[in-house]
Amino acid sequence: MKHQYRLGIDAGGTFTDFILADRDGELRIFKALSTPNDPTVAIRNGLAVIAEETGITPETLVSNADLCINGTTVGLNALITHTGAKTGLIATRGHEDSIEIRLGHKEDGYRYDPDYPAATMLVPRHLRKGIAERVLSTGEVRTPLDEDAVREACRYFIAEGVESVAISFVWSVLHPDHELRAAAIVREMMPDVPLTVGSRLYPQVREYTRTSTAVVNAYLAPILRRYVAAVDRYFQGLGARQPVRYFQSNGGLATGAVVAEQPVYAINSGPASAPRAALYLGAPYAFDDIITVDMGGTSFDITLTRGGEANVSKNIDFLRYRIGVPMIQVETLGAGGGSIGWVDPMGLLQMGPQSAGSEPGPACYGKGGEKPTTTDANLVLGYLSSQGLVGGRLPLSVEKARNAIRAHLAEPLGISVETAAYGMFTIVNNNMVNAIRRVSVERGYDPRDFVLNCAGGATGAHITALAREMGIGKVLVSKLASGLCAFGQIISDVKYNYMAPIAARLEGAEAARRLDATFSELEAKGRADLAADNFAPDQISIRRSLDMRYVGQVHECAVTVDPFPIDEDALERLKAAFHARHEELYTYAEPHTPVEVVNVESAVSGFVEEPPRMVVGKGNGAHSALTGTREMIFDPAGRKHETPVYDGAKMGAGDVITGPAVIQEVTTTVVIEPGWMAELDTNGVYILTAVNGRQAGHSPR
């Protein structure tokens, strides 16, 4: 670290998390309630909390920080609630409905469901303007661009109050001149309106994906521009020496200018930092196969790393919209501390996806919420202390929690409040287990071979129950678990993705020359961009990805490789890597079938020095951290057990606890079920082990 502090900020649906690192190795976590209507208010409130607890004023902190990093849900929330900008689309005539035709089918899982509703269009039909122009798949111009039609579209957009424009023409990736000329006309006639050009944002083959990605980007651009401007202005007013960095869905940092122009990269930025944090925590123990689960107030996010690499996806449906740019794979479920319990028409208890959020929040918050939530259930079961969350800043009412569960669940179902609460706990756990299986079992991974990593403020109460259900015998719970994504941001690198289309069979010197030249051009631009951001050559690293397929196949798969000069011999290495990846994904390969590449990508990263690791002093035995006992329930019969409660702040390295027990940290509570033991490591990580559990977390070498 070049300066005294580094600050990470991660905005969630209920809480905004702050991680403050200093040069001496101290890491501290703080929380403020999120303010969805104006996220900058939560940042101000969080810095006020830091000042109150540490005496470090916002001005002192920011002016002495080498990096201030922000992971934002502004774009995500706008996409979920459909509150983005009024957007216009300029497309090739006859292709203006591609975003509604959606390749002729619904998303996976709903293709044969006649009742599944159509997706809400981000651009209504009257704001999609078809323009006479046509480029063929060879890059040859068949029909020149009708510039008058572009001007007419702009006049209509102005009359309709359009706030953002996307341009996407067929085969523009091979001949972008038409798009660029149309863009020049739009800038001339609508100079203050954000403009997204498909062939510049996502220069890859596949028209629907490119158009949809451009539309989503345009839809979010005005909102992210305003947000970035407000945050940058605020931090500059506090004396920031460096520009604020924003976390992207690709797992890297970017400047505000980049995020404002390419907001599609920041849609799901919060949980995308979890794999980086997980690998950092697992490194001292050589754990590189890790499933990270993050339960906040509103949602439950799952990410997976295998062999030290996070799963990255392109060309996926996210919230029912096709996104082409690279994104860390995050499985999201409506299961958080604020998930509401309800009884369905068949008289069955259900949990979520509706959430009480932070306003009004669970019933036990005493802020007007009346519906029973996961947090209310955990309080009734004794897992949470009535003294409150966030170090007592948010007191909890057991009476209000019991009343909500009794009125909405226990009495309608004819069961006790305790039984209803345990039922809520069990059902939300089952929902989360099913989601974990989707990112593991359904993708060919045995979850028992992985370590489970705990993230999010609400996860600790459920973590051993989830591990038990999945058959996982080892769990990591950092003292920073409730702000793990914010922590992942402050240890991440700057990262940009550079893409290009290239249709070529992997045969002959000419194919090798074209591939090598294309990668060289992309990476030269990446190095130049990072050099302009003050990164030295030895701080820059590159990973390449090629979308490849057997000749005759319709879909391709991505193959990731390190950079190396590409000649005819290197083509054989690329083909071997593709055969191996194809077999891994589909259980077979065809080594004698010709292979072709469709798209290429270079991910160029600038190394950011990590802050020093947390160090926990040797403990005096867990008994010194014992604060008392509390009645807790660990079975559906509702039997209460007097259970020891430990103060995490008084735990030291080497202290061991045997379940049942609860460890209370300032911002999270860890429930140790019967049959589990926990030991605090010198790195500030609780290692939870199932008695007679199996070894996990190491990839076979």
Secondary structure by P-SEA (a helix, b strand, c coil): ccccbbbbbbbcccbbbbbbbcccbbbbbbbcccccccaaaaaaaaaaaaaaaccccaaaaaaaccbbbbbcaaaaaaaaaccccbbbbbccccccccccccccccccccccccccccccccccccccccbbbbbccccccccccaaaaaaaaaaaaaaacccbbbbbcccccccaaaaaaaaaaaaaacccbbbbbcccccccccaaaaaaaaaaaaaaaaaaaaaaaaaaaaaaaacccccbbbbccccccccaaaaaacccccccccccaaaaaaaaaaccccccbbbbbbbcccbbbbbbbcccccccccccccccccccccccbbbbccccccbbbbbccccccccccccccccccccccccccccccaaaaaaaaccccccccccccbbbbaaaaaaaaaacccccccccaaaaaaaaaaaaaaaaaaaaaaaccccccccccbbbbbbcccccccaaaaaaaacccbbbbcccccaaaaaaaaaccbbbbbbbbbbcccccaaaaaaaaaaaaaaaaaaaaaaaaaccccccbbbbbbbbcccccccbbbbbbbccccccaaaaaaaaaaaaaaaaaacccccccbbbbbcbbbbbbbbbbbbcccccccccccccccccbbbbbbccccccccbbbbbccccccccccccccbbbbcccbbbbbcccbbbbbccccbbbbbcccccccccccc
